[in-house]
């Protein structure tokens, strides 16, 4: 989501031009992807709390200001070269998709339990596997399909259990919003792969965040309200977690196929169940535990796939 020429000469790092100096192990890329999802889930918990106190728009807007400030400090400290035209188009495109995706998700998250929100969002990585084949020409391996089906079975178990609870109209509207966000997110995963092949993590983080903030700022004269003093620590924490997760995921997607890394998204359910229980007292049922077991099993099985060797980034560009 950042970078300079010295990084190009260092193994495992991405240069400003987007090329990768040396491929990382697929297992390492997968592990970093899981870590990025865990960090993202921590940010979700912080944003849920903010959404309940200052509203979804203000949580996103003020967090966005902090993220852009942090991203600029890291990005420009490394004296980067200007992004290529192709990279800038992708930054803009992904920023706009991320804006719609984020607002829908966090609006819904404030109205449904975290575990339910995450389970509904799992339609995204399932769609991304097939979008990767359609848009990027990636091969969909049997292990990815089998792992996704196992995870989908787990999601079905969870939704069956949650269907027995009456959560009200607000939860229904929240669920619809999250499903809409998931559709955006499936395309976002493909853009992440294309973006990571043309730019380094700090560049992606800065420009994407700037475009998201620019979109939010258009409504600021009517919707922005200065948060109370006790909300600012949560805003800063959410911003830092968001930056770290974006950088981790950009690093992973630069070194692994989207269809291979997409199943890491399923690990977010485990983190959502944990953080929802710890911070919001959301109960984890037997259905939730059974579904989570299936989801984790599907992720682990999908990770067993041996993707083809990662060749020079330029040969991977669509």
C-alpha positions as a Markdown table, in Angstrom:
| # | Residue | x | y | z |
|---|---|---|---|---|
| 1 | Unk | 0.0 | 0.0 | 0.0 |
| 2 | Unk | 4.7 | 2.1 | -0.4 |
| 3 | Unk | 9.0 | 2.2 | -1.6 |
| 4 | Unk | 12.4 | 3.0 | -3.1 |
| 5 | Unk | 15.1 | 1.7 | -5.3 |
| 6 | Unk | 17.2 | 0.3 | -2.4 |
| 7 | Unk | 14.4 | -2.2 | -1.7 |
| 8 | Unk | 14.6 | -3.6 | -5.2 |
| 9 | Unk | 18.0 | -5.0 | -4.4 |
| 10 | Unk | 16.9 | -6.6 | -1.1 |
| 11 | Unk | 15.5 | -10.1 | -1.4 |
| 12 | Unk | 11.8 | -10.5 | -0.6 |
| 13 | Unk | 10.9 | -6.8 | -0.8 |
| 14 | Unk | 8.9 | -5.0 | -3.4 |
| 15 | Unk | 10.3 | -2.1 | -5.2 |
| 16 | Unk | 8.5 | 1.1 | -6.1 |
| 17 | Unk | 8.1 | 0.0 | -9.6 |
| 18 | Unk | 6.1 | -3.0 | -8.4 |
| 19 | Unk | 8.5 | -5.8 | -9.5 |
| 20 | Unk | 9.4 | -8.5 | -7.0 |
| 21 | Unk | 13.1 | -9.2 | -6.5 |
| 22 | Unk | 12.6 | -12.8 | -5.3 |
| 23 | Unk | 9.5 | -15.0 | -4.6 |
| 24 | Unk | 8.7 | -16.0 | -1.1 |
| 25 | Unk | 7.6 | -19.5 | -0.2 |
| 26 | Unk | 3.8 | -20.1 | -0.9 |
| 27 | Unk | 3.5 | -21.3 | 2.8 |
| 28 | Unk | 5.0 | -18.0 | 4.0 |
| 29 | Unk | 2.7 | -16.0 | 1.7 |
| 30 | Unk | -0.3 | -17.9 | 3.1 |
| 31 | Unk | 0.8 | -17.4 | 6.7 |
| 32 | Unk | 1.3 | -13.6 | 6.1 |
| 33 | Unk | -2.2 | -13.5 | 4.5 |
| 34 | Unk | -3.7 | -15.1 | 7.6 |
| 35 | Unk | -1.9 | -12.6 | 9.9 |
| 36 | Unk | -3.2 | -9.8 | 7.7 |
| 37 | Unk | -6.8 | -11.1 | 8.2 |
| 38 | Unk | -6.3 | -11.4 | 12.0 |
| 39 | Unk | -5.1 | -7.8 | 12.1 |
| 40 | Unk | -8.1 | -6.8 | 10.0 |
| 41 | Unk | -10.4 | -8.5 | 12.4 |
| 42 | Unk | -9.0 | -6.5 | 15.3 |
| 43 | Unk | -9.7 | -3.4 | 13.3 |
| 44 | Unk | -13.3 | -4.6 | 12.7 |
| 45 | Unk | -13.8 | -4.9 | 16.4 |
| 46 | Unk | -12.5 | -1.3 | 17.0 |
| 47 | Unk | -14.7 | 0.0 | 14.1 |
| 48 | Unk | -17.8 | -1.8 | 15.4 |
| 49 | Unk | -17.3 | 0.0 | 18.7 |
| 50 | Unk | -16.9 | 3.3 | 17.0 |
| 51 | Unk | -19.9 | 2.7 | 14.7 |
| 52 | Unk | -22.1 | 2.2 | 17.8 |
| 53 | Unk | -20.9 | 5.4 | 19.4 |
| 54 | Unk | -20.2 | 8.0 | 16.7 |
| 55 | Unk | -21.8 | 6.4 | 13.6 |
| 56 | Unk | -20.4 | 4.6 | 10.6 |
| 57 | Unk | -19.6 | 7.6 | 8.5 |
| 58 | Unk | -17.7 | 9.5 | 11.2 |
| 59 | Unk | -15.8 | 6.3 | 12.2 |
| 60 | Unk | -14.7 | 5.9 | 8.6 |
| 61 | Unk | -14.0 | 9.5 | 7.9 |
| 62 | Unk | -11.9 | 10.3 | 11.0 |
| 63 | Unk | -10.1 | 7.0 | 10.9 |
| 64 | Unk | -9.3 | 7.7 | 7.2 |
| 65 | Unk | -7.6 | 11.0 | 8.1 |
| 66 | Unk | -5.3 | 9.2 | 10.6 |
| 67 | Unk | -4.6 | 6.4 | 8.1 |
| 68 | Unk | -3.6 | 8.9 | 5.3 |
| 69 | Unk | -1.4 | 10.8 | 7.7 |
| 70 | Unk | 0.4 | 7.6 | 8.8 |
| 71 | Unk | 0.6 | 6.3 | 5.3 |
| 72 | Unk | 2.1 | 9.6 | 4.0 |
| 73 | Unk | 4.7 | 9.6 | 6.8 |
| 74 | Unk | 5.9 | 6.1 | 5.9 |
| 75 | Unk | 5.5 | 6.4 | 2.2 |
| 76 | Unk | 7.3 | 9.7 | 1.6 |
| 77 | Unk | 10.0 | 9.1 | 4.1 |
| 78 | Unk | 11.3 | 6.5 | 1.7 |
| 79 | Unk | 11.5 | 9.0 | -1.1 |
| 80 | Unk | 9.4 | 7.0 | -3.6 |
| 81 | Unk | 9.3 | 7.5 | -7.3 |
| 82 | Unk | 6.0 | 8.6 | -8.9 |
| 83 | Unk | 3.5 | 5.7 | -9.4 |
| 84 | Unk | 3.0 | 4.5 | -13.0 |
| 85 | Unk | -0.1 | 5.5 | -14.8 |
| 86 | Unk | -1.4 | 1.9 | -14.7 |
| 87 | Unk | -0.7 | 1.7 | -11.0 |
| 88 | Unk | -2.5 | 5.0 | -10.3 |
| 89 | Unk | -5.6 | 3.8 | -12.2 |
| 90 | Unk | -5.7 | 0.7 | -10.1 |
| 91 | Unk | -5.2 | 2.7 | -6.9 |
| 92 | Unk | -8.2 | 4.9 | -7.8 |
| 93 | Unk | -10.3 | 1.9 | -8.9 |
| 94 | Unk | -9.6 | -0.1 | -5.7 |
| 95 | Unk | -10.1 | 3.0 | -3.6 |
| 96 | Unk | -13.6 | 3.6 | -4.9 |
| 97 | Unk | -14.5 | -0.1 | -4.5 |
| 98 | Unk | -13.1 | -0.1 | -1.0 |
| 99 | Unk | -15.2 | 3.0 | -0.1 |
| 100 | Unk | -18.5 | 1.4 | -1.0 |
| 101 | Unk | -17.4 | -2.0 | 0.4 |
| 102 | Unk | -16.2 | -0.5 | 3.7 |
| 103 | Unk | -19.3 | 1.7 | 4.3 |
| 104 | Unk | -21.7 | -1.2 | 3.6 |
| 105 | Unk | -19.7 | -3.6 | 5.8 |
| 106 | Unk | -19.3 | -1.4 | 8.8 |
| 107 | Unk | -22.9 | -0.1 | 8.7 |
| 108 | Unk | -24.0 | -3.8 | 8.7 |
| 109 | Unk | -21.5 | -4.7 | 11.4 |
| 110 | Unk | -23.0 | -2.2 | 13.8 |
| 111 | Unk | -26.3 | -4.1 | 13.5 |
| 112 | Unk | -25.4 | -7.8 | 13.6 |
| 113 | Unk | -23.0 | -9.9 | 15.7 |
| 114 | Unk | -19.4 | -10.0 | 14.4 |
| 115 | Unk | -19.5 | -13.8 | 13.8 |
| 116 | Unk | -22.6 | -13.5 | 11.7 |
| 117 | Unk | -21.3 | -10.5 | 9.7 |
| 118 | Unk | -18.1 | -12.4 | 8.9 |
| 119 | Unk | -19.9 | -15.6 | 7.9 |
| 120 | Unk | -22.1 | -13.6 | 5.5 |
| 121 | Unk | -19.0 | -12.0 | 4.0 |
| 122 | Unk | -17.6 | -15.3 | 3.0 |
| 123 | Unk | -19.4 | -15.2 | -0.3 |
| 124 | Unk | -16.5 | -12.9 | -1.3 |
| 125 | Unk | -13.5 | -15.2 | -1.4 |
| 126 | Unk | -15.7 | -17.9 | -3.0 |
| 127 | Unk | -16.5 | -15.5 | -5.8 |
| 128 | Unk | -12.9 | -14.3 | -5.9 |
| 129 | Unk | -11.6 | -17.8 | -6.8 |
| 130 | Unk | -13.7 | -17.9 | -9.9 |
| 131 | Unk | -13.1 | -14.2 | -10.7 |
| 132 | Unk | -9.4 | -14.9 | -10.6 |
| 133 | Unk | -9.8 | -17.5 | -13.2 |
| 134 | Unk | -12.0 | -15.3 | -15.4 |
| 135 | Unk | -10.0 | -12.0 | -15.0 |
| 136 | Unk | -6.5 | -13.1 | -14.3 |
| 137 | Unk | -6.3 | -16.4 | -16.1 |
| 138 | Unk | -5.4 | -18.3 | -12.9 |
| 139 | Unk | -6.0 | -22.0 | -12.6 |
| 140 | Unk | -8.5 | -23.0 | -9.9 |
| 141 | Unk | -7.0 | -26.0 | -8.2 |
| 142 | Unk | -9.0 | -28.9 | -6.8 |
| 143 | Unk | -7.7 | -28.2 | -3.3 |
| 144 | Unk | -8.9 | -24.5 | -3.5 |
| 145 | Unk | -12.4 | -25.7 | -4.6 |
| 146 | Unk | -12.6 | -28.5 | -2.0 |
| 147 | Unk | -11.4 | -26.2 | 0.8 |
| 148 | Unk | -13.9 | -23.5 | -0.2 |
| 149 | Unk | -16.7 | -26.1 | -0.3 |
| 150 | Unk | -15.7 | -27.3 | 3.2 |
| 151 | Unk | -15.7 | -23.7 | 4.4 |
| 152 | Unk | -19.1 | -23.1 | 2.8 |
| 153 | Unk | -20.5 | -26.1 | 4.7 |
| 154 | Unk | -19.3 | -24.5 | 7.9 |
| 155 | Unk | -21.0 | -21.2 | 7.0 |
| 156 | Unk | -24.2 | -23.1 | 6.4 |
| 157 | Unk | -24.0 | -24.7 | 9.8 |
| 158 | Unk | -23.5 | -21.2 | 11.4 |
| 159 | Unk | -26.3 | -19.6 | 9.5 |
| 160 | Unk | -28.7 | -22.4 | 10.4 |
| 161 | Unk | -27.9 | -21.9 | 14.0 |
| 162 | Unk | -28.3 | -18.1 | 13.7 |
| 163 | Unk | -31.6 | -18.4 | 11.8 |
| 164 | Unk | -33.2 | -19.8 | 15.0 |
| 165 | Unk | -32.5 | -16.5 | 16.8 |
| 166 | Unk | -34.8 | -13.5 | 16.3 |
| 167 | Unk | -32.4 | -10.5 | 15.7 |
| 168 | Unk | -35.0 | -8.1 | 14.3 |
| 169 | Unk | -35.3 | -5.8 | 11.3 |
| 170 | Unk | -32.1 | -3.9 | 11.9 |
| 171 | Unk | -30.1 | -7.1 | 11.8 |
| 172 | Unk | -31.8 | -8.1 | 8.5 |
| 173 | Unk | -30.9 | -4.8 | 6.9 |
| 174 | Unk | -27.4 | -5.1 | 8.3 |
| 175 | Unk | -27.1 | -8.6 | 6.7 |
| 176 | Unk | -28.2 | -7.2 | 3.3 |
| 177 | Unk | -25.6 | -4.5 | 3.6 |
| 178 | Unk | -22.9 | -7.0 | 4.4 |
| 179 | Unk | -23.9 | -9.2 | 1.4 |
| 180 | Unk | -23.6 | -6.1 | -0.8 |
| 181 | Unk | -20.2 | -5.4 | 0.7 |
| 182 | Unk | -19.1 | -9.0 | 0.0 |
| 183 | Unk | -19.9 | -8.6 | -3.7 |
| 184 | Unk | -17.6 | -5.6 | -3.8 |
| 185 | Unk | -15.0 | -7.4 | -1.8 |
| 186 | Unk | -14.8 | -10.3 | -4.3 |
| 187 | Unk | -13.7 | -7.8 | -6.9 |
| 188 | Unk | -11.5 | -6.1 | -4.4 |
| 189 | Unk | -9.5 | -9.3 | -4.0 |
| 190 | Unk | -8.8 | -9.4 | -7.7 |
| 191 | Unk | -7.7 | -5.8 | -7.7 |
| 192 | Unk | -5.4 | -6.5 | -4.8 |
| 193 | Unk | -3.6 | -9.1 | -6.9 |
| 194 | Unk | -3.3 | -6.8 | -9.9 |
| 195 | Unk | -2.3 | -3.9 | -7.7 |
| 196 | Unk | 0.4 | -5.8 | -5.9 |
| 197 | Unk | 2.1 | -6.8 | -9.1 |
| 198 | Unk | 2.5 | -3.1 | -10.1 |
| 199 | Unk | 3.3 | -1.4 | -6.8 |
| 200 | Unk | 4.8 | -1.9 | -3.4 |
| 201 | Unk | 2.8 | -2.3 | -0.1 |
| 202 | Unk | 3.4 | 1.3 | 1.2 |
| 203 | Unk | 2.4 | 2.8 | -2.2 |
| 204 | Unk | -0.8 | 0.8 | -2.3 |
| 205 | Unk | -1.7 | 1.7 | 1.3 |
| 206 | Unk | -1.1 | 5.4 | 0.9 |
| 207 | Unk | -2.9 | 6.0 | -2.4 |
| 208 | Unk | -5.8 | 3.6 | -1.8 |
| 209 | Unk | -6.4 | 5.3 | 1.6 |
| 210 | Unk | -6.2 | 8.7 | 0.1 |
| 211 | Unk | -8.8 | 7.9 | -2.6 |
| 212 | Unk | -11.1 | 6.4 | 0.0 |
| 213 | Unk | -10.8 | 9.5 | 2.2 |
| 214 | Unk | -11.4 | 11.8 | -0.8 |
| 215 | Unk | -14.6 | 10.0 | -1.5 |
| 216 | Unk | -15.7 | 10.3 | 2.2 |
| 217 | Unk | -14.7 | 14.0 | 2.3 |
| 218 | Unk | -17.3 | 14.8 | -0.3 |
| 219 | Unk | -20.0 | 14.3 | 2.3 |
| 220 | Unk | -18.1 | 15.9 | 5.2 |
| 221 | Unk | -19.9 | 19.3 | 5.1 |
| 222 | Unk | -23.2 | 17.6 | 5.9 |
| 223 | Unk | -22.2 | 14.4 | 7.8 |
| 224 | Unk | -18.9 | 15.0 | 9.6 |
| 225 | Unk | -19.1 | 15.6 | 13.4 |
| 226 | Unk | -16.0 | 16.1 | 15.6 |
| 227 | Unk | -15.7 | 12.9 | 17.8 |
| 228 | Unk | -15.6 | 13.2 | 21.6 |
| 229 | Unk | -12.2 | 13.0 | 23.2 |
| 230 | Unk | -12.6 | 9.4 | 24.5 |
| 231 | Unk | -13.2 | 8.2 | 20.9 |
| 232 | Unk | -9.9 | 9.3 | 19.5 |
| 233 | Unk | -7.8 | 6.4 | 21.0 |
| 234 | Unk | -10.1 | 3.9 | 19.3 |
| 235 | Unk | -9.9 | 5.9 | 16.0 |
| 236 | Unk | -6.0 | 5.8 | 16.1 |
| 237 | Unk | -5.9 | 2.1 | 17.0 |
| 238 | Unk | -8.3 | 1.3 | 14.2 |
| 239 | Unk | -6.2 | 3.3 | 11.7 |
| 240 | Unk | -3.0 | 1.7 | 12.7 |
| 241 | Unk | -4.5 | -1.8 | 12.5 |
| 242 | Unk | -6.0 | -1.0 | 9.1 |
| 243 | Unk | -2.6 | 0.2 | 7.8 |
| 244 | Unk | -0.8 | -2.9 | 9.1 |
| 245 | Unk | -3.4 | -5.3 | 7.6 |
| 246 | Unk | -3.3 | -3.6 | 4.2 |
| 247 | Unk | 0.5 | -3.8 | 4.1 |
| 248 | Unk | 0.5 | -7.5 | 5.2 |
| 249 | Unk | -2.1 | -8.5 | 2.6 |
| 250 | Unk | -0.4 | -6.5 | -0.2 |
| 251 | Unk | 2.9 | -8.4 | 0.7 |
| 252 | Unk | 1.1 | -11.7 | 0.6 |
| 253 | Unk | -0.8 | -11.0 | -2.7 |
| 254 | Unk | 2.4 | -10.0 | -4.4 |
| 255 | Unk | 3.8 | -13.5 | -3.7 |
| 256 | Unk | 0.8 | -15.8 | -4.2 |
| 257 | Unk | -2.1 | -16.3 | -6.6 |
| 258 | Unk | -5.4 | -14.8 | -5.6 |
| 259 | Unk | -7.1 | -18.2 | -5.9 |
| 260 | Unk | -4.5 | -19.7 | -3.5 |
| 261 | Unk | -4.7 | -16.9 | -0.9 |
| 262 | Unk | -8.5 | -16.3 | -1.1 |
| 263 | Unk | -9.3 | -19.1 | 1.4 |
| 264 | Unk | -7.2 | -17.3 | 4.1 |
| 265 | Unk | -10.3 | -15.0 | 4.4 |
| 266 | Unk | -12.1 | -17.8 | 6.2 |
| 267 | Unk | -9.8 | -17.6 | 9.2 |
| 268 | Unk | -11.5 | -14.2 | 10.0 |
| 269 | Unk | -14.4 | -16.1 | 11.4 |
| 270 | Unk | -12.3 | -17.4 | 14.3 |
| 271 | Unk | -11.0 | -13.9 | 15.1 |
| 272 | Unk | -14.5 | -12.4 | 14.8 |
| 273 | Unk | -16.0 | -14.9 | 17.1 |
| 274 | Unk | -13.2 | -14.3 | 19.6 |
| 275 | Unk | -13.3 | -10.5 | 19.5 |
| 276 | Unk | -17.1 | -10.4 | 19.4 |
| 277 | Unk | -17.3 | -12.4 | 22.6 |
| 278 | Unk | -14.5 | -10.5 | 24.4 |
| 279 | Unk | -15.4 | -7.0 | 23.5 |
| 280 | Unk | -19.2 | -7.1 | 22.9 |
| 281 | Unk | -20.3 | -10.2 | 24.9 |
| 282 | Unk | -21.6 | -11.9 | 21.8 |
| 283 | Unk | -22.3 | -15.5 | 22.6 |
| 284 | Unk | -20.5 | -18.2 | 20.6 |
| 285 | Unk | -22.9 | -21.1 | 20.1 |
| 286 | Unk | -22.3 | -24.8 | 19.4 |
| 287 | Unk | -23.3 | -24.1 | 15.8 |
| 288 | Unk | -20.7 | -21.4 | 15.6 |
| 289 | Unk | -18.0 | -23.7 | 17.0 |
| 290 | Unk | -18.9 | -26.5 | 14.6 |
| 291 | Unk | -19.0 | -24.1 | 11.6 |
| 292 | Unk | -15.7 | -22.6 | 12.6 |
| 293 | Unk | -14.1 | -26.0 | 12.7 |
| 294 | Unk | -15.2 | -26.7 | 9.1 |
| 295 | Unk | -14.0 | -23.3 | 8.0 |
| 296 | Unk | -10.5 | -23.7 | 9.5 |
| 297 | Unk | -10.3 | -27.2 | 8.1 |
| 298 | Unk | -11.1 | -25.9 | 4.6 |
| 299 | Unk | -8.5 | -23.2 | 4.9 |
| 300 | Unk | -5.8 | -25.7 | 6.0 |
| 301 | Unk | -6.7 | -28.1 | 3.2 |
| 302 | Unk | -6.7 | -25.3 | 0.6 |
| 303 | Unk | -3.2 | -24.3 | 1.8 |
| 304 | Unk | -1.9 | -27.7 | 0.8 |
| 305 | Unk | -2.1 | -26.8 | -2.9 |
| 306 | Unk | 1.2 | -26.4 | -4.6 |
| 307 | Unk | 0.8 | -23.3 | -6.9 |
| 308 | Unk | 3.0 | -23.1 | -9.9 |
| 309 | Unk | 6.3 | -21.3 | -9.4 |
| 310 | Unk | 6.0 | -17.5 | -9.1 |
| 311 | Unk | 7.7 | -16.0 | -12.2 |
| 312 | Unk | 8.7 | -12.4 | -12.8 |
| 313 | Unk | 5.9 | -10.0 | -12.1 |
| 314 | Unk | 5.9 | -8.5 | -15.6 |
| 315 | Unk | 4.9 | -11.9 | -17.1 |
| 316 | Unk | 2.0 | -12.0 | -14.8 |
| 317 | Unk | 0.4 | -8.8 | -15.8 |
| 318 | Unk | -3.0 | -9.2 | -17.5 |
